[in-house]
């Protein structure tokens, strides 16, 4: 498990980002955000389609999902989707933008 604390929702208490990883190869199985509410914490975001990883970057929630094609090995994805979310006035995360990076292109191959 990987845990990070920071301000994502504007709450007075730090929000908590939890990444659940597989024990054997540290593949991200799920990413969750918890917000302080009424003396406890409530889940306000979840991404459960592995492999996935979430982090806090400049007050935004950044979720990275590795992308595989049919012939890719687990250790060699073809690329990744990076999705940036911001907390909205509707008390939920909304997608701000999305980027796809193909690893072959990124490596200049």
Secondary structure, 3 states (H helix, E strand, C coil): CEEEEECCCCCCCCEEEEEEECCCCCCEEEEEEEEEECCEEEEEEEECCCCEEEEEECCEEEEEEEECCCCCCCCCCCEEEEEEEEECCCCCEEEEEEEEEEHHHHCCC
